[in-house]
């Protein structure tokens, strides 16, 4: 169902939910439509435009959709830390809240603020390079996932890195906070784009979907959650999020795949997932390289709140 002009009142059942989740429940629109409407300033509360997807809504609040509202100007362009760069590739520490590449019908202005565009702009500012071909996208991180990601700077490098991904030889390790008591284990399933309700998920049909393998290591028991490390053997869309949610351990901050009644709700500004390590063979030298990035402040803050209290 497409978004239309109109007003929607937040029900008691939706109180405390994220703004994007509440808007989707009230309108029946897709996640993409809802998030594009928020990003482009088409949603108002009490007459003021709101763009914060993670903002909690209150019962009785009126969400107004104004499709003709002008696109707001971007405030400050987020800084994208460059971890490593040479003639073949660039490795960056992606902040949460930025799409890796444009998707759907994003406006030209939105496309200028995706990660690949911001990295190109940063390289131009740093090295004065102009006229180079666009960055080669060989992997993606979800908009709300932070951490290490690599772009190729030549066609040869892109083909080399893409081949490593196909052969599952790229080292990818994530830190995550998942609800409940999570044990070290390996998840194997076949993921499909639509499990029957419009969302991605696993299927038992061996002829459908793509194989997905996630190795999970329990690192620390928390209050109502577990700090875990996830190593990807395959790299399917939303793989970690789906495998954990289907096992009853949705990521803290997960709104798409989490089930209701899955233990106490732990407040978080996004899904708590951070790509902390990335390793591969350098496409030019053929030597193994590995890059690491510590979790950002929002992840560290949620982790600190989940630490078991120590009696004095």
HUSULNOR-V574798 format. One record per residue. OMEGA is omega in degrees with one decimal (NA if undefined). Layout:
OMEGA
OMEGA
//
This chain:
-178.0
176.5
177.9
175.3
178.0
-178.7
-179.4
-178.7
179.8
179.8
178.9
-178.5
-178.2
-178.4
179.7
179.0
173.8
-178.2
-178.3
179.5
179.6
-179.4
178.4
-180.0
-177.4
-174.3
-175.8
-179.8
179.8
177.1
-179.3
-179.7
-178.6
-176.3
175.6
177.9
178.2
-177.4
-177.4
173.3
-178.1
-176.8
-179.1
171.9
-177.2
175.5
-178.0
178.1
178.7
-178.7
-177.5
-178.2
-173.3
-179.5
179.3
-179.6
179.3
179.5
179.3
178.5
-179.4
177.6
-177.1
177.8
-179.8
-174.0
-179.1
-178.6
-179.6
178.5
-179.1
175.3
175.6
178.5
179.9
177.0
-177.7
178.9
179.6
-178.4
174.5
-177.3
-177.4
176.5
169.5
-175.8
-176.2
-173.7
173.0
179.5
-178.3
175.8
-172.6
171.6
173.4
176.5
179.9
174.9
179.2
179.4
176.9
176.7
175.5
-176.6
177.6
179.2
178.7
-179.5
177.9
-177.4
179.3
-178.0
170.1
-173.3
-178.2
179.0
179.6
178.7
177.5
179.4
179.6
178.5
178.5
179.1
-174.1
-174.0
-179.1
-177.5
175.0
176.8
176.5
177.6
178.6
177.8
177.0
-179.3
179.9
176.4
178.8
169.0
177.2
-179.0
-175.9
175.0
179.4
169.6
-171.3
177.4
-178.4
170.8
175.1
-180.0
175.6
179.1
179.9
179.2
178.9
179.9
-179.5
-179.2
179.4
178.3
177.9
178.0
179.2
-179.1
178.3
179.2
177.7
178.1
179.6
-178.9
-178.3
166.6
-178.7
172.0
-176.6
-176.9
176.8
180.0
-177.2
177.8
175.8
-175.7
176.0
177.2
175.5
176.5
173.7
-175.9
177.7
-179.0
-178.7
-179.1
178.8
179.7
178.7
-179.1
176.2
178.4
-177.1
175.8
175.7
179.1
-175.9
-178.8
-178.5
171.6
-179.8
-179.6
178.9
-177.8
179.6
176.7
-175.7
176.6
177.3
-177.0
-175.3
176.2
-179.0
175.4
178.3
-177.0
178.4
171.5
-175.9
169.9
-179.9
175.4
-177.7
170.4
172.2
-176.6
179.9
179.5
177.2
-173.2
-178.5
-177.8
-178.1
-177.2
-179.2
-179.7
-179.8
177.2
-179.4
-178.1
-179.3
176.5
172.1
-177.3
179.7
179.9
-175.8
-172.1
-179.0
176.4
177.6
178.7
-175.8
-179.7
-177.1
179.3
178.8
-175.8
177.2
-177.5
-178.7
173.8
-174.6
-178.2
-175.7
177.2
-171.0
-178.7
176.1
-179.5
-178.8
174.0
179.1
-174.7
-180.0
-175.6
-175.8
176.7
179.6
175.5
178.7
-177.9
-177.7
176.0
177.6
178.9
179.6
-173.6
-176.8
177.3
-179.4
-179.7
178.4
178.8
-179.5
179.3
-177.3
-179.5
178.2
178.4
-179.0
-179.4
-178.8
NA
//
